[in-house]
Amino acid sequence: MAKCIVIGGGLAGISATVYLSKIGNQVTLIESSPKLGGRTYSLFDTKTNTEIDNGQHIMMGAYKHTFDFLKLIDANSIPEYQTKMSVDFIGKGNNKFKLEARNKLYPINLAGALFRFEVLSFKEKISVFKFLIKLFIINSSGKFKNVNDWLLNEHQTENTINMLWEPICIGALNTRIEDASPIMFAVLIKEIFFKGNKNSTFVLTSKPLNRLFIEPSINYFKANDIEYHLSEKIVLLNFENNILKKINTSKREITDFDFVILAIPPYSIKQINSNFKILSDEILNMDNSTIVTVHLWTKDSFNIDKFAGLLNSPIHWIFNNGNHYSVVISSADKLIEMDSEDIYKLVINELLLYFPEFEEIDIYDYKVIKEKRATIKSNLTNEKLREEINSPIPNLIFAGDWTNTKLPGTIEGAILSGKKAAEKIIC
Ligand SMILES: Cc1cc2nc3c(=O)[nH]c(=O)nc-3n(C[C@H](O)[C@H](O)[C@H](O)COP(=O)(O)OP(=O)(O)OC[C@H]3O[C@@H](n4cnc5c(N)ncnc54)[C@H](O)[C@@H]3O)c2cc1C
């Protein structure tokens, strides 16, 4: 049995803690903030009496490690899978275009969904199929600077890029098509379209993130005698002879450990003092990408399904939680300096263009949440840096959505990174 310290109580740190404990190690988790969950958290809005998430987290059937983790911690609120892929895309004037697999017979169902996607012409649909078939046989994504260049080279029209590929890219990679890494985009397309019906489905969670992930994790910790400390910040790492020997927190000094998993993002690692450089400056300064969420509370409901994508709009998704709507703007670095009131006005003006009936809707409150460093930017520079991430210290292991999981910076990537970090520690 090894004595392990996990630093950081986001999903990567929680996952590392659970998997380390499962294989018989003694684990202590230390988190600087007063709550677990990191970038996946819920808060209580006292004005409207509702528990809301810092941002709507979209999951897919492909999130295998996430669902394995939820089963392991015995979460009783496993989210609901769609039985087959179905997404509404909305154009201006509430023009609805469904991307919907009508049956579960994979891959014919996905081919049918693309063929019925009316926003594309017949010729464009054929080009999409040619592109997918070519990707299935040979992956040439590595030759291109960004996703846009790759798609243009594959004869995808501007319309196909704007109406199909851009929403997928920005939604999943939180990075614009002109910046996004073609290698990561290829991974994404293969995960969604080439790996069976379930992978292509969206996973809808009716519960706030705290109740889905955090409460069951805390219950698991308690049931398994796992120590976790909140409001305790790691401030110093001390190395001797290439080994991590001492950790100073805001409250104490810790020397009694065999292994440490550092499950915090590069910008937080940068703030920790240390007598040894564990990561290059390039990695410590990796670019991040913002997500802005606007919560709207209305007296009346309006006619949209559980969620919809907006085509050709600065708004990307709208989620219907029943008289509480969450509007998501990804890759939103430009909005970070904007006042919340101006962001609210921008959102309302867009919604009026897309849903004219919105004029009649009485909005009685709103809240804008800007997450400046929601995810790492999924560009080629960061992807190359991720390949170099390797701890030079035998008893220190990195975890987090930014590590080299070969997945985008997501819940799935964070949970997988924690599991992989735990597996590196041999009992
Ligand atoms: C608005 C928003 C929307 C998102 N949407 C999606 C989505 O739709 N789908 C999806 O899959 N993913 C989404 N994500 C991404 C997802 O939330 C992250 O990938 C994931 O939560 C990252 O987890 P992590 O554990 O790697 O990092 P973090 O959650 O950042 O955890 C790191 C933890 O370390 C703690 N810490 C930092 N410094 C110290 C220190 N010195 N000492 C101790 N503790 C420290 C922090 O307080 C934090 O709790 C979204 C993120 C945001 C913000």
The ligand as a Tripos MOL2 file, in Angstrom:
@<TRIPOS>MOLECULE
LIG
   53    58     1     0     0
SMALL
NO_CHARGES

@<TRIPOS>ATOM
      1 C1        -18.2170   26.7780  -18.5120 C.3       1 LIG1
      2 C2        -17.6250   25.4440  -18.8130 C.ar      1 LIG1
      3 C3        -18.2710   24.5940  -19.7010 C.ar      1 LIG1
      4 C4        -17.7220   23.3580  -19.9970 C.ar      1 LIG1
      5 N1        -18.4070   22.5400  -20.8410 N.ar      1 LIG1
      6 C5        -17.9850   21.2680  -20.9840 C.ar      1 LIG1
      7 C6        -18.7660   20.3510  -21.7150 C.ar      1 LIG1
      8 O1        -19.8010   20.7140  -22.2650 O.2       1 LIG1
      9 N2        -18.3510   19.0640  -21.8020 N.ar      1 LIG1
     10 C7        -17.1960   18.6390  -21.1990 C.ar      1 LIG1
     11 O2        -16.9080   17.4380  -21.2660 O.2       1 LIG1
     12 N3        -16.4050   19.5040  -20.5390 N.ar      1 LIG1
     13 C8        -16.7630   20.8040  -20.4090 C.ar      1 LIG1
     14 N4        -16.0010   21.6860  -19.7070 N.ar      1 LIG1
     15 C9        -14.6330   21.2770  -19.2840 C.3       1 LIG1
     16 C10       -14.5940   20.5210  -17.9620 C.3       1 LIG1
     17 O3        -15.2950   21.2170  -16.9640 O.3       1 LIG1
     18 C11       -13.1180   20.3800  -17.5640 C.3       1 LIG1
     19 O4        -12.4390   19.7160  -18.6030 O.3       1 LIG1
     20 C12       -12.8940   19.5950  -16.2770 C.3       1 LIG1
     21 O5        -13.7590   20.0240  -15.2640 O.3       1 LIG1
     22 C13       -11.4340   19.7690  -15.8480 C.3       1 LIG1
     23 O6        -11.1900   19.0810  -14.6510 O.3       1 LIG1
     24 P1         -9.7430   19.0510  -13.9870 P.3       1 LIG1
     25 O7         -9.8530   18.2590  -12.7430 O.co2     1 LIG1
     26 O8         -8.7320   18.6390  -14.9960 O.co2     1 LIG1
     27 O9         -9.3750   20.5780  -13.6350 O.3       1 LIG1
     28 P2        -10.0840   21.5850  -12.6190 P.3       1 LIG1
     29 O10       -11.5330   21.3750  -12.6420 O.co2     1 LIG1
     30 O11        -9.5790   22.9370  -12.9630 O.co2     1 LIG1
     31 O12        -9.5510   21.1560  -11.1790 O.3       1 LIG1
     32 C14        -8.3580   21.6470  -10.6000 C.3       1 LIG1
     33 C15        -8.5860   21.8430   -9.1140 C.3       1 LIG1
     34 O13        -7.3500   22.1550   -8.5060 O.3       1 LIG1
     35 C16        -7.5800   23.1440   -7.5000 C.3       1 LIG1
     36 N5         -6.2830   23.8330   -7.2730 N.ar      1 LIG1
     37 C17        -5.6620   24.7310   -8.0680 C.ar      1 LIG1
     38 N6         -4.5040   25.1310   -7.4980 N.ar      1 LIG1
     39 C18        -4.3940   24.4660   -6.3330 C.ar      1 LIG1
     40 C19        -3.3940   24.4430   -5.3020 C.ar      1 LIG1
     41 N7         -2.2870   25.1980   -5.3590 N.pl3     1 LIG1
     42 N8         -3.6030   23.6340   -4.2230 N.ar      1 LIG1
     43 C20        -4.6930   22.8340   -4.1550 C.ar      1 LIG1
     44 N9         -5.6760   22.8220   -5.1060 N.ar      1 LIG1
     45 C21        -5.5090   23.6170   -6.1720 C.ar      1 LIG1
     46 C22        -8.6340   24.0470   -8.1280 C.3       1 LIG1
     47 O14        -9.3000   24.8080   -7.1460 O.3       1 LIG1
     48 C23        -9.5400   23.0080   -8.7860 C.3       1 LIG1
     49 O15       -10.5450   22.5680   -7.9220 O.3       1 LIG1
     50 C24       -16.4890   22.9570  -19.4090 C.ar      1 LIG1
     51 C25       -15.8300   23.8160  -18.5290 C.ar      1 LIG1
     52 C26       -16.3950   25.0410  -18.2190 C.ar      1 LIG1
     53 C27       -15.6800   25.9380  -17.2460 C.3       1 LIG1
@<TRIPOS>BOND
     1     1     2 1
     2     2     3 ar
     3     2    52 ar
     4     3     4 ar
     5     4     5 ar
     6     4    50 ar
     7     5     6 ar
     8     6     7 ar
     9     6    13 1
    10     7     8 2
    11     7     9 ar
    12     9    10 ar
    13    10    11 2
    14    10    12 ar
    15    12    13 ar
    16    13    14 ar
    17    14    15 1
    18    14    50 ar
    19    15    16 1
    20    16    17 1
    21    16    18 1
    22    18    19 1
    23    18    20 1
    24    20    21 1
    25    20    22 1
    26    22    23 1
    27    23    24 1
    28    24    25 2
    29    24    26 1
    30    24    27 1
    31    27    28 1
    32    28    29 2
    33    28    30 1
    34    28    31 1
    35    31    32 1
    36    32    33 1
    37    33    34 1
    38    33    48 1
    39    34    35 1
    40    35    36 1
    41    35    46 1
    42    36    37 ar
    43    36    45 ar
    44    37    38 ar
    45    38    39 ar
    46    39    40 ar
    47    39    45 ar
    48    40    41 1
    49    40    42 ar
    50    42    43 ar
    51    43    44 ar
    52    44    45 ar
    53    46    47 1
    54    46    48 1
    55    48    49 1
    56    50    51 ar
    57    51    52 ar
    58    52    53 1
@<TRIPOS>SUBSTRUCTURE
     1 LIG1         1 GROUP 0 **** ****
